[in-house]
């Protein structure tokens, strides 16, 4: 049977860019996206052996969707320059691999996928769509499957598997998106209706038309009922925006695409892909590819069988709890955590993702960890975001093809560990793994299990108040403008502000006037409508981000359980997701109010909030050795007031709040390598004034300038920066021929040692706090970390003792030439504890 593979080029390239560590040629040309793109295409072309291949790319310029709704994709960030540079190379790579490359003006790559699939289905051809975008799932049919690229493993979807997972048919998926919208594409949907409401609604009503045929008959809450009625027009617009066009003008294929090794060879030489040459059979005498591993024979585990004494268990577990282990020469499978629990109590484990293993085992076993190949891969190559075992095996063993299953995973983990251990030892990061990252994984597992109680009823009432306030603001804006318009449309808003009201505008482009927050903030003095628009935007963002979606994330016990990502940043900082607790607002009265609804478990418990005071500036003083700044901290002075006195040449007692605020901007700007232009924008001053401030700052703290310069020189020489604890971060941008990339690299080289050390310090503090609370036997547990802040939930009777231990653990995390100071407060809610 004829088969067609249609590749979503932009989607695959984008995933490769964020999924592959930074790679550059010797001249500094970024190549990581093309490298990953080639590997992904090769893998699937080899597996499917299609008779034809199409690779679709987006074209610059507006599409029919932009003409339909000028807010379409308006919130999407501009493509990074390092990725945009690689687009032409990706097209060349696709063509050399035998793809017919198609980009149609006025349409998106999705529309090419949809049209190509429709045409092939009409001919009875089997179709495979390769993409990282779930939008293409609407194209599933008996002849068309979707291979969805995911972080850990790719998933092949058919209509049956899609319906089993999502509870709706592929054709109904667009109706779901019509209700819930799509933040990545700025498709509005129905405001206030999220994923957990949209899927059941469409499953029950059958379609969007079915929902609106009789909203009263759906048995919804008053709030959801009213939102649906108010958002009807938005829902139908959203459906049009989300529907993939299947009639795009693809044109005729004049010359069949074919595999062209000569063109591929030329590209590989240009991009210096020497290690890919053998895999793509480009060498006359190719180096032998790493042979597929011979997985030993695994036999069922017998709990009565003694395992080699003192040997760690190399273990891999599946989602259902079964798995495999390698212990010396012993290779066994097991059926569940209960079966292996006794062995885990007696042997430390070698695994890939210790935190996930602990969560999977739960109360059945909590083994010690002898090595974590995922965390080792992160330390050796930070900045890749995720570290699935498959990629780690390819990076360190050169293996891409090996059998699926826990047996192969356990065997490969056993092979990986000694190689990674040696590399960590060579790079001076073994202590970082064993004393920080592995112990932290156990702490994070407990924190994820604990969660944070949400006052869902209180939050729902607050969101209702915000919705009323937003509606009042919307009407006030219409009144001031003298016309009703789509307040969420940048184009219409620009026309109202700059053409109808005559406010001073920056130059108009083909997409309209700029109406971003910075632009509007500068217009505040010109018209009262601006303040209302900014307030309206803030309310809409709060409602959309922290409304019903956040409430739906709470478990049956009312607790929100965020997932902490230990490998998500190049600097070592933690991140969180589902929800992102680090994004709970801290600025603005309305945003801070959200913290009122994160509460202690009951009246017998309170929250303790501990925050490092100016940790990055203290680390800057310590690592630079600047005596002037160190003296301020050792004497307990106000660093911002002292800096203001030095920079602005006034006596400390003459420093005004405004001068102190400016000095604060300079202090923190210096840590992040701020330049004259950025500082002038932050403080609304001239570049000359900003330059004078920076010069005065370095005059006051001379060793800081020398330290920052040395950080850049070291990174340029070594290719990486190093924290106080030995954590490395590669900065290839410093070798780039592109000025903007080099400037970014210089800023990263200045900031990474400080921010990375701060990340290490808070991790050590978390480990010390977790251990101290357990040893003291207190009714207290660590439930959240947000940058330099830790939050404990503790019984009232143990609050004083827990606060003392918390302060000691944080302030004693590291010994430096300046003290680390911590502020601890308590309250029934996060808001009370923080204020």
N, C-alpha and C positions, 0 to 999 in steps of 0.2 A: 504494500500500500504506500502511495506517495505520502510524504510527510513534510511539513513546513515548520521551521523554527523561526519565530519572530521575537527579536530581542529589543527590549526597551533600553536603548543605548544610554540616555541621560540617567535613568534610574540606576542601572548597573554601574555606570562610571561614578556616580555620586556615592553609592555604597562602597565602592572600592576605595575612593578617596578617603572616606572616614574610617574604613576598616583596615587599611594597610598602613604600617608605620611610614613615616616620612622617608622618601627616597629621592635622591637628586643625582644628576650627572656631575662630573667633576667641575662643570661650569655653573652649577647651581640650578639647572633646570629641574623643576619638580617632575617626578615620574611615577609616584606611588599609585595614582589612580589608573594610569594606563597599565602598569604592572598587574594590579588586581583585576582589571577589566579583561586582560588577556587570559589570565588564569581561569577566571569564571567562564569565559566563552569556550576555552579549550575543553574544560571539564564537561560541559553540557553538549558541545558538538560531538565529542568523542562518545558520550553516553547515548545520545539519541540517533547519531548518524543520519541527520535529515537529508532529504533529497534537494531541498532549497532552504536558503537562510535569508532573512531580511533583518536589518538592524535599523531601528527607527531613532531619529534624533529630533529634538525640538529645533525650531528656527527662531532667530531673533525677531522681535516685533510682536505686536498685539495679535491675539487670535480672535475667532468669532465669539469666544466667551468674554473677552475683555470688552468687546462692543456690546455684548448683552448686559454686562455688569461691570462698571469701571472699577469696582473694588476687588475684582478677581485677582487673587495672588498679590494683592497690594501690600500685605504684611510680610511677605516672604523676603528673607534677607538676600542681598545680592550675592551671586555666586562668588566664592573666594577667588581671588586672582590666581592663586596657585592651582586651582582646579580649572579655571577658564583657559589657562595656558595649555592645558593638556587635551582639550577637546579636539583640536585638529589631529593630534596624534592618535586619539582613540578612533576617529573616523578612518584614518589610514590603516590602523590595525584591523578594524572590522572588514574593510575591503580586502586586505591581504589574506584574511582568513576565509574569504569566499562569500562574504555577505553582500547583498544588494543594499546599499545605504540609502535611506529615504528620509527626507525632511521636507515637509509641505508647508508653504507659506500660509499663515492664518489658521493652522491646525497644530495640535500637539502630538508628541510621540504616541500617546495613548490612542489617538484617533487613527494613526497609521496601524497600530496593532489591531484595533477593532475592524478597520476596513480590510486589511490583509486577511484576517481570520474569516470574515464574512465571505470574501471572494473564494478563499480556499475551501470553505465548507460547501459552497455551492458546487464545487468540482468534486466533492467527496474526498477531499484531502484531510489527513490527520494533522492537527495543528497543536503546537506547543508554544505558549507565550512565556518568555523568560523575563521576569521583572522583579523589582523590589517594592512595587507599589500595589497596594490592595485594591485600588480602583479597578484594575483589570479583572478582578474576580467576577464582575458583572458579565464578562464575556464567555464564561464557562458554558459548555454545551456538550452533547454526546460526542462531538468530534473535536472539541477544543478543551485542552487542559492548560492550567496555569502552574508554572514552576515559580513559586514565590521564594526569593532569596531572603534568608533570615540570618541572624548573627551566628547561631549555633549550627543549624543545619537547614538545608533547603527543603521546602515542602511542596509536593505535587498535589494540586487540587483538581478534583473532578466535581461535577455537579453534586454527586452523592456525598462526597467527603465534606464539601462546603456546607451543604444543608445540615449534615450531622453536627458540624462544629458551630454554625451560626444560628441554626433554627429557622432560617428563611431560605428561599431559593435564590440562585444567582440573579435572576431577573428582578427580584424584590430588593436586592442590595442597594440599588439606586434610590428606591423609596425610603430606605432606612437613612441614607445619607441626606436625603431631602429634609428629613426631620432633625437629625443631629448635627448636620453641617460638617465642615472639614476645616479645622483651624489652619492646617498647613497650606491650603489653597484659598483661605479666607472665603469659603462658601458659608454663608450665614446660617443656613438651616432655620429652625425655629428657636429663637432665644430662650434659654432655660430648659430645653429638651435635650437630654444627653443620650449616650449610647445605651445605657441600661433601661431607658424608657422607650427609645426608638425601635429596638429590635422586637420586643414583645408586642408593641403596637402594630407593627407591620405584619408580624406573624399572625396576629389575631384578626386584623382587618383585611389582610391580603394585599393591600396596595395603598398608595397615598390617597387615591380617589376613595378607597374604602374607608380610610380614616375620616375624611372630610364629608363622606356621605351622611354620617350621623354621629358627630362627636359626642353628643349627649348619651348615646347608647354604649359608650366605651367604658363606663364606670370609673372615670378618672377622678383624681382629686380636683378640687376647685382650682387650685393653682395651675396644674397641668392642663386642665380644660381651657382655662382662659388663655394660657400661653399658646395653645394650638390654634385657637380662634384668631388671636391677634397676629399670629405668624403665618397665616395661610398663604398670603402672597409670597412671602419669603420662602416658604416650603416649595412652592411650585417653581419659583425662580431657581432655587437650589437644585431641584431635580434636573432642570435643563442644563445647569452648569456641570452637574456630576455625571450626566449621561455621556458615554463615549460615542463619538460620531462613527458610524460604520459606512459612510459614503464619502470619505475624503478622496480628493483627486490624486491618486497615486501615480498616474501616468503609465506608459507602457515600458516594459523592460526590453530595451533594445539589445543589449549584450549580456548574456548570462554571466553572473558573477562566478568566479572560480578561485580556488586556493592558489595563491601566488607566492611561493617560497622566496623568490628573489626580492619582492617588495617587503616581505616580512623580515628578511635578512638585513636589508637596508635600514629598516626601522629599528631593529634590535641593535645594530651597530651605532646608530645615531643616539639611541637612548641608553646605551651601555648595558643592555640586558644580557650579559654574558651567561648568567646562570640559567636563563630560559632557553638557550640555543639547543641544548640536547633534548629538552622536553618537546620542542617543536621540530626536532629532527633537521636542524639547519647545519650541523657540522658534518663534514665528510666522514670524519671518524669521531663521532660524538662520544663524550665521556659517558661511561655507563651510568644510567639513571639508578637511583637507589632502588634495589630490588624490593618487591613486596615482601613484607616480613612473614616469616613462617611462624604462625602463632602456635605455641605448644598445645598439646592436648589437655583440655580441662576436664576434670571429673568432679562429680558432686561432692560438696563439702560434708564431712562427717564430724559433728561436734565432739565425738569421742576421740578423734584423731588429734594427736599433739602436733602443733606447728613448731617449726624450728625456733628454739628459744633465743630471745634477744633480737630476732629479725622483725623489722617493721612489715606491716601488711600494705602492699600496693593494691588499692581497692578502687573499683568503679561500680557505681550503682545506677540502676535505671529508675525511671519515675515510679514504678510499682514496688520498689524496694528490693527487688532481686538484684543480683550482680555477680561479680567475680573478684577473686583475689589472687595475688602472686606473693608468696612468702618464701624467699630463697628459691629452691627448685620446685616448690609445691605450687600447683595451679589448680584452683578449685572454683566451682560455681556455687552460688547459694540462692535459696528461694525467698529470703526476706531478712529483715533486720533482726527479728527474734532468733533466727537460726545462727547468725554470726555474732550476736551481742557478746557472748562470753569471750570469744577470741579478741574482739575489739577492746575489751576491758584489760586484756593482758598484753596487747601489742599496740604500739603507736602506728599511725597510718601514714602512708604516702598517697596523696590523692590529687585530683585536679579540681580545686575550689572547695576548700575546707569548710567554709561557712555554709555552703549549700549541702554538704555532706552532713553536717551537724543538724541542720534544719530537717533533713530527710529522716535522720535517725531518731530525732526527738528524744523522748525520755528513755528509749530502749537502750541507748548507749551514747556516751560522750567521750570518744577516744582522744588521746593526745595526738598531736600531729608532728610527724618526723620530717615532712617535706610537703610543699604544695606546689605542683608544677605550674598552675595558673598564676599564682602570686610571683613565682620565680620569673615566669615569662614577662609579667608586668614590670618587675624591677629591671630586667635586662632590656626591655624595649617599651618604655612608657609612652603613652600618647596614642595607642591604638584603640582604646576604648573598651573593646571586648577581646577575650582571649579564649576562644573555643579550643578544645583539645585538637581538633583537626588542623587548625592553623599553627598551633604550637608544635605539633608533630612535624608539619611541613617545614617550619622555620628551623628546628633544631636537629631533625633526623633526615630531612629531605624526602620524606615519604608523603605521598598524596593518596595513593590507593592502598587501602587495607580493609579487611573485613569489618562489617558493622558488628556491634554487640559489645557487651561488657567485657568479654574475654580479651578481645583485642585492645580495648581501652586500658584495662588493668596491666596488660603486658607492655604496652607502649609507655604508660606512666612509669613503669619500672625501668624502662630504657632511658627515658627522659631525665629522671631525677639526678643520676650521677653526672651527666653532661652539664645540666644547668647548675648544679652545685659547684662544679669546677669553675664555670664562668663567673658565678657570683663571687667565689673566693678570689679569682683574679681581679675582679672589679672592686673588691673591698665592700661587698654588700651582703655577706652572709649574716652578719649581726642584724642588719636591717630586716632581713627575712625572719630570723628566728626570735628576735627580741621585740620587734614591732608588728610586722604584717601578720604573721601566723597567730600570735596571741590576740591581736585585734580582731581577727576573723571570728574567734569564739565569742568575743564581747559583742560584736555586731549581730551574731546569730541570736544571742539572748535579747538584744534590743529589738530585733525584728519580731521575735516571739512575744515580747511584752506589749509593744504598741503604745498608743497614746489615746486616752479616752476623748471622744468628741461629743460635745453637747449638741446633738443633731437638732433637737427641738429649738434650742436657743438660736442656733445658726440659721435655721430655716426662717424664723421670725425676723432675724436681722436682715436676711437677704430680701425678704418681702418689703422691709422698710427701704432698702436700697433701690428696689425696683420702683417704688412709688417716688422716691427722690429723683431717680433717673428720668421718669416720665415728666415730672415737674420741670426739670432742667430742659428736656427736649422741647416742651411747649414754650418755655421762656426764650430758647434760641429761635424758634419759629417766629415768635412775637417780635424779637429784636431784628430779625432778618426781614420781616414783612412777607415771608413766603414759607411754605412747607417744602421740604426737600429731604433727601435721604442723608441723614446726618452721618451715616457710616460710610458714605461714598466720598473718598478724597477729591474726586473730580468735581462733584456737585458742591462740596464744601468750599473748595477753592474758588469756584465761580461766584458763590454767594459772598465770600469775604472780600475778594479782590476785584470783582467786576461790579457786583451789586452794591456793596458797602464801600468800595473804593479804598480799602486798607492797603498800605504799602506792601508790595509783593516782590519776592525775588523773581528772577527770570522764569518765564513760563516755558516748559519743555513740551515734547510731544505727548507726554502722559498727563500734563496739567500742571497746576501750581503745587508747590511743596506745602503740605499741611501737617508735617510731623510735629512732635511735641516741642522740639527746640524752636522751630519756626513760630509756632503759636505762642510760646512763652515770650518771645521777643515782641509780640504784638499786643501783649496785655495792656500797655498804657494807651493804646489807640481806641479801644472799644470794649465795653463791659461784656459783650457777647463772648469774648475769648475765654474769660474765666469760666463761664458756664459750659463752654464746649470742652475745656480741659477737665472740668469736674465731671461732666457727663461721661467722657471717655474713661475716667478712672472708675466710675461706678459700673459701667458696662463690663470692664475688664474684671473687676472684683466679682460681679455676679456670675459671669461666664466661667471664671476659673474656680471660684470657691463656693458656688451655689450647690445645686442638686448633685453635681458630679462628685464633689467632695463628700457630701452626705452619703452617697451611694457606695463609697469606698469603705465605710465603716463596717466592721464585722458584726455578727450577731450579739457580741458582748459590748458593742458600741465603741470599739477601739479601732483607730486607724493604724494600719501596719505598713509603714513605708519600707521599701527595699533599699538597703544601703549598698552603694556600688563602691567597692574598694579599689577598682582598677580604672575608674572613669576619667581621671585627669592626669596630665603629664607631670604636674607638680607634686602629686601625692595627696592632694586634698580629696576628701570623701565627697560623694554626691549621693542624692537619694531620688527615688522615683516612685510613682503610684501610691501616694502623691509625692511631689517634690517638696519636702518639708522645709528645705532651705530657701524656698521662694515665698514662704508665708510672709506677707508684707511687714516691714519694720518701719517704713517711712509713711508719713501721712496719718492723720487721726483715724480716717475711715478704715485704712488698711490695718492699722494696729489693733483696731477693734476685733478683727478676726481672731486674735489670740485669746480673747475672752472665752471662746468656745472650745479651746483645748484645755481640759480640766483634769484634776486629780480624780482617782477612781471613785472616791466616796468622801463623806465628811470627815472620816478618820484619817485621811491622808492629805498631804499637801505636796506642792511642787517646789523643788529647790532649783534655782537658776544661777549658774556660775559663769562668769564671763572674764576672760583675760583682758586686762587693761592695756591697750595699745601694744599688743604683743609684737607686731611687725616692726614698729619703731624701736622697741626695746632690743629686738634681735639685730636690727640695723646698727644700733649703738654698740652692741656686744661684738658682732662679727667684724665691724669696721675698725674697732679699737679706738673710736673717737672719744677722747677724754671729756670734751666739753658736753657732749650729749649724755655720756655715761654719768657725769656728775649730776645732771638734772634729775635723772631717774634714781640715782642712789640717795639723793637728798629729798626725794618725794615731791619734787617740783612739778609744775604744770608745763609739760613739754611744748604745748602750743603757745602758751603765754611767753615762755622763754624764747621760742623761735621768733615770735612776733617782735619781741624786744630787740633781738639781734638783727633781723631782716629789715625792720622798719626804723631802726635807730632811735628807739624811744626807751624810757625807763620802764621796767616791768609793771610798776603801778599805773603807768599811763596807757597801758594796752587796753583798747576798747574791745567790746564784743565783736565788732566788725573786723578789727585787725586780727584778733585771735582766730576768727573763722577763716580769714585769708591765709594765716600761717598754717592752719590745719590742712587747708587744700595744698599748700606747698609741701608740708611734711609728707603727706600720703602720696602726693604726686611724684615726689622724688623717689619713693620706694618703687614706683611703677615706671621709672624712667621717663617722666613727663618732659616734654620740650616746651619751648617758648610759646608756640602756637596754641597747643592744647591748654596750657595754663592760662593764656590770655583769654581763651574762650570760656574756661571754667570761672574765671574771676571777672569777666567782662572788662578787661583792661587792654592796653595796647601791647603788642609783642615786645616793644622796647621795655615797658614796665615789667613784663613777665620775665624778660631776660635779666633785668636788674635784680628782681627778687631771687631768681635762681643763683645769680652770682653772689649775692649777699648771703644766701643760705650756705653756700660752699665756703665762703669766707669764715662763717661762724662755726661750721663743722668741717674742717679741711680734710680729715681722714675719710669722710664719707665719699667725697668726690674721688679720691684715690682708690677706695674700695670698689666703687661701681665701675670705674675704668678698668680695674684689674679683673673684675668679673667678666667683662666683655673680652679682654685680651686672653684670659684663660680659656673661655669658651671657643674663641676663634682658633686658638692653638690646639685644644684637645677635641673640639667638636661637641662638647657637653659642659654643663654646669654641675656643681656638686653642692649638696646641702651640708650642714654641720654634722649630720649623721651618715653622710656618704651616699645619699640618694642622687642618682644621675639623671639628667635630662638632656637629650641630644638637641642641638640647635643648628641644623644644616642651613637654615636661612642666612646665617652669617657668611656663607660662601657663595651666596647668590649674586648674580650680575644685576639683578633687579634692585633698584634703590629702596623701594618700599619694603621688599622682603628683608633686605639687610637691616633696615631700620627696625622692623618688627623683631628680628633676631637680637638686636642690641638691647631693646627694651626687655625681651624675655631673659636675656643673659643677666641683666641687672636685677630683675625681680625674682627669678626662679630660686636662687639660693635663700632668699628671705622667705618667700611664700612657702617653699618646700620645707624649710626648717620649721616654720610655724605649723605646717601640717603634721610633721613628725612629732612636734611637742604635744599637740592636742591628742594625737594617737597614744602617746606614752601616758598622758594624763588619763585617758579613758581606761587604759589597761590597769593603771595604778588604782583608779577609783573603783573599778569593778572588783579587783582583788581585795581591796581594803574593806569594802562593804561586806563581802562574803566572809572574810576572816573575822570581822566583828560580829557577824550574825545579826545584823540590823535588818529591819523590815524596810528595805530601801533598794531601789533598782534604777539603773541608768536607762533612760528611755529615748533620749534624743541628743544628737550632736548637730549643731549648726555653726559651721566655721570655727569660731573661737569660743563657742558657748556650749555648755553641757547642762542637761536638765535631768533631774532625778525625781522620781515619785517615791515618797517616803511617808511612813506613819508619823503622826504628830508626836508620838512619844519618843521617836528616834530622830526627830528632825534636827535637834541641836547637835547630837553626836555625828549624824551624817554630814551636816554642814561643815563641821570641823574636819572630818576625814576628806571631804571633797576639796576643801581649800588646801589642805596639806598635800594631797595627791597632785593637784594642778600646779601649785607653786613650787613643788619639789620635783617636777618632771625633768628638769635639767638644771645644772649649775652653771651660771654664766657670770660675767663681770657686772651685770646689772640684775636687780631682782625682778622676778615675774610676780605681778600682783594680780589678785583675783577678787572680784566683787561677787558676793553671794547674797541672794535675797530669796524670799519665799512667798507663796500665795496659793490660793485655791485654784487659780487658773494661770495659764502662761502669761496673760496680760498682767495680773496682779504681781506675779513673781518677777516680772521684767521691769516694772515701773514702781 
